[in-house]
Amino acid sequence: MSDDVYVIGIDMIKFGRYPERTVPSLAAEAALMALDDCGLSIDRMQALYCGNLGEAGGMVGQRMLAEIGQTGIPVVNVANACATGATAFRDAWMSVKAEVYDLVLAVGVEQMGKGLLGGGGGRKVSTEGILGSGTMPTMFSQIGLEHTRKYGTTFEQFARVSVKNHHHSTMNPKSMYRIETPLETVMNAEMISYPNTKLMCSVNVDGSAAAVLASEQKVKELGLLDRAVKVRASVMSSNPFEERQLAMPDFSAATRLAAKTAYEKAGLGPEDIDLVELHDCFATAEIVHYENLGLCPDGEAGRMIDDGETALGGSIPVNVSGGLLSKGHPLGATGIANIYEVCTHLRGEAGDRQVEGARVGLTHVVGGGPGMGTACGVHILEKT
Amino acid sequence: MAESDTAEAFAPSIASHIRRNEQGQPYLAGTKCGNCGHTFVGAREVCAKCYARSGLNPVKLAQTGKIYTWSIIYRSFPGIDTPFIDVIVDLADGAHIKGILKGVEADPEVDYFDMLVRVDFREVVPPGADEAYLVYYFVPLEDGEQNE
């Protein structure tokens, strides 16, 4: 077994709307910030793994290097729906774990417009409003109501997720929004797909995040162990067969599979996790992922949000960054931004929103859509 | 337009699993795995559940079923009329399919779970299209109709 892999430099730009920028320039900004975080120059990087969805055919990684240094290193451009950033990070992790390299860069970046995401399954004539709806809010609303069907989860309980994450974001200077949204405000916002109102849908923003990964030997050689974060598990999954997955895309089975594998690889369980950044693309999604990630027994997610267990100060704080709901969700960047958030807490550098005494954290992203399938990434990170 | 008389006489289907028999009667096409028994919507060569590569048989899917989950869509893509009720239906033969529930009011206070429905084929002009297509909706099962 090869050495552990560490994150030695990591950062993200403040998520927002930067229509005047280019995708490579957003990527470059985060890459330089991550390099500065560990005091290294681009010429020390042996490979680049670049995640982006919107310009997936556009060699964003090479264009980024054209802005910050054309060192000739191999570049892998990856696209994997909302798990794109986590996929780039995991590819970087694998390359070090496999001892091909010992110092690499992973970047995730996205520039987005406003409005609904989703699709009609690639047909020539749109079936939207005819054979149903292919919007993302619809998919995750039906997943939420499936939870209601099984356990009686209420609209109010789903809405509480959004209240919590918006509150968390008021303490995060890199969040797109930093406003309190009381329960009535969330529940009375424009209904998009019942039970998700507009304030229960993630925010389409521009953003980028980057991480420098190194082998244990390299970390020691560079004298960077103090702030290094150990990757205890890096796991991905796709959607295993599920009864209704062809009618309603399934994100739970893939999450359960990746989480189970990640806990096994890390030799840890949910009880060992001090904070979680999970894929709250919609408020309903966060509820089902409490159970999918083993943070509570099946059927108890509604109680968990009611009791404040997942709020900052609770037993297992979830999305203290503000989450996708308020920090924002630049698709290709999200999977690395989540890792940045957890690393920041493990380093004790999270300021007002610091989870006290955090030693182990978990990140989760999941992507997919109607007629596409699912990509899930789970990372478990530990303070050194 | 070198198609057969039959093809010219009927509106084209909006999706490959919506078909017509030789008499022009619409049906939903599916595939039943002879190995594990799972019933899929649409045609397929290999079973995604048990990986069987033979014994996948074309079937006509059941015309009735029960709502498993739903959502009311108030905001869709530009040009799409809302609200409408998007439902995931467990068909009586075990297949699972998405569609729109017509014939009832869209009201989030209503409990749509387990409502019995039947497939209702119609010809409609989709938003942005210039001709009618064969589509299906779901409508509540009427008294006396069986879910089979």
Interface residues (C-beta under 8 A of the other chain):
Chain A: L116 G118 R123 V125 S126 T127 E128 G129 I130 L131 G132 S133 T135 P137 T138 S141 Q142 I143 L145 E146 R149 F155 E190 M191 I192 S193 Y194 P195 F241 E243 R244 L246 A247 M248
Chain B: I14 A15 F40 V41 A48 K49 Y68 T69 W70 S71 I72 I73 Y74 R75 S76 F77 I80 D81 T82 F84 D86 V87 I88 V89 D90 H96 I97 K98 G99 I100 P108 F113 V124 P126 P127 G128 A129 Y133 V135 Y136
